[in-house]
Amino acid sequence: MIPAKLLQQYNARSVRMRKDQVLFEEGESAHEFFQVEEGQVRMYILNHEGQEFTQGIFNAGESFGEPPLFGDFPYPSTAIALTPGKVWRLAKKDFLELLKNNFELHLKLDHVLCNRLQYKSMILTEISSHDPEHRILTILKYLKSKMNTSHQGKIVMPYTRQQLADMTSLRVETVIRTIKRMEKEGKLELQGHKILI
């Protein structure tokens, strides 16, 4: 997370976003760095059948869409606001200057990008070779670890069945059916419509 004061020092703008507002689309040229200030943003791609596959959900303090800024290629996915909120927007030129002058932030960003590559590698393996139950358990464990909770017990997952389907390349009906079976087998708990893991 780049501190707000430093972002402002390099001419970043805090911009309000509406729920379902598209921040950039797959194929667009990348000209800005984005960091969530408030709310949530989802990045997704569409397959040839029009099914969405979620590549990531980003919360306050998390940045997204950086690789095209470094690689000079178009955005490979679409970013959309899941909730109302605010995002920091910083021109590519200013973002690169900020990193040049703040090497420790550059290293932190490198670490974040490496973790995302590891996540994508894990997801590709899951999608290509595992059954729905294994995919769902893997993504739930990953999401729990990402929540940075010190809580040792079970926590409520804030994701819908549709979001889990979009993250695992499963149909929502398959996710619902698999979660119900897993609850009966004692592999997870349900509290109303929420999953506890």
Backbone hydrogen bonds, N-H to C=O, Kabsch-Sander energy under -0.5 kcal/mol:
donor,donor_aa,acceptor,acceptor_aa,energy
7,L,3,P,-2.3
8,Q,4,A,-2.6
9,Q,5,K,-2.0
10,Y,6,L,-1.2
10,Y,7,L,-0.6
11,N,8,Q,-1.9
12,A,7,L,-2.5
13,R,89,R,-2.6
15,V,13,R,-0.6
15,V,87,V,-3.1
17,M,85,G,-2.8
20,D,81,A,-3.1
21,Q,18,R,-2.1
23,L,79,A,-2.8
24,F,79,A,-1.1
27,G,75,Y,-3.4
28,E,25,E,-2.3
31,H,29,S,-0.6
33,F,90,L,-3.5
34,F,64,F,-0.7
35,Q,88,W,-1.7
36,V,62,E,-2.8
37,E,86,K,-2.7
38,E,86,K,-2.0
41,V,58,F,-2.3
42,R,80,I,-3.1
43,M,56,G,-2.8
44,Y,78,T,-2.4
45,I,53,F,-2.1
47,N,51,Q,-2.5
50,G,47,N,-2.2
53,F,45,I,-2.6
54,T,166,D,-2.2
55,Q,43,M,-3.0
56,G,43,M,-1.4
58,F,41,V,-3.4
61,G,36,V,-3.3
62,E,59,N,-2.4
64,F,34,F,-1.6
69,L,66,E,-2.0
70,F,66,E,-1.1
70,F,67,P,-0.5
71,G,67,P,-2.8
72,D,68,P,-1.3
73,F,68,P,-0.7
75,Y,28,E,-2.9
78,T,44,Y,-3.0
79,A,24,F,-2.5
80,I,42,R,-2.7
81,A,21,Q,-2.4
82,L,40,Q,-2.2
83,T,40,Q,-1.3
85,G,17,M,-2.1
86,K,38,E,-1.6
87,V,15,V,-2.6
88,W,35,Q,-3.6
89,R,13,R,-2.5
90,L,33,F,-2.2
92,K,31,H,-2.9
95,F,91,A,-2.7
96,L,92,K,-2.7
97,E,93,K,-1.7
98,L,94,D,-2.5
99,L,95,F,-2.2
100,K,96,L,-2.2
101,N,97,E,-2.1
102,N,98,L,-0.8
102,N,99,L,-0.6
105,L,102,N,-1.0
106,H,102,N,-1.7
107,L,103,F,-2.3
108,K,104,E,-1.8
109,L,105,L,-2.7
110,D,106,H,-2.3
111,H,107,L,-2.1
112,V,108,K,-2.1
113,L,109,L,-2.7
114,C,110,D,-2.3
115,N,111,H,-2.2
116,R,112,V,-2.0
117,L,113,L,-2.0
118,Q,114,C,-2.1
119,Y,115,N,-2.3
120,K,116,R,-2.6
121,S,117,L,-2.3
122,M,118,Q,-2.3
123,I,119,Y,-2.8
124,L,120,K,-2.4
125,T,121,S,-2.0
126,E,122,M,-2.5
127,I,123,I,-3.0
128,S,124,L,-2.0
129,S,125,T,-1.6
130,H,126,E,-1.9
135,R,131,D,-2.2
136,I,132,P,-2.7
137,L,133,E,-2.6
138,T,134,H,-2.4
139,I,135,R,-2.4
140,L,136,I,-2.5
141,K,137,L,-2.5
142,Y,138,T,-2.2
143,L,139,I,-2.8
144,K,140,L,-2.4
145,S,141,K,-2.2
146,K,142,Y,-2.0
147,M,143,L,-1.1
147,M,144,K,-0.6
148,N,145,S,-1.1
149,T,144,K,-0.6
157,M,195,I,-3.0
164,L,160,T,-2.2
165,A,161,R,-2.4
166,D,162,Q,-2.5
167,M,163,Q,-1.6
168,T,164,L,-1.3
169,S,165,A,-1.0
170,L,165,A,-1.8
175,V,171,R,-2.0
176,I,172,V,-2.6
177,R,173,E,-2.5
178,T,174,T,-2.6
179,I,175,V,-2.6
180,K,176,I,-2.2
181,R,177,R,-2.0
182,M,178,T,-2.6
183,E,179,I,-2.2
184,K,180,K,-2.1
185,E,181,R,-1.9
186,G,183,E,-1.5
187,K,182,M,-2.9
188,L,182,M,-0.8
189,E,196,L,-1.7
191,Q,194,K,-3.0
194,K,191,Q,-2.0
196,L,189,E,-3.1
197,I,155,I,-2.2
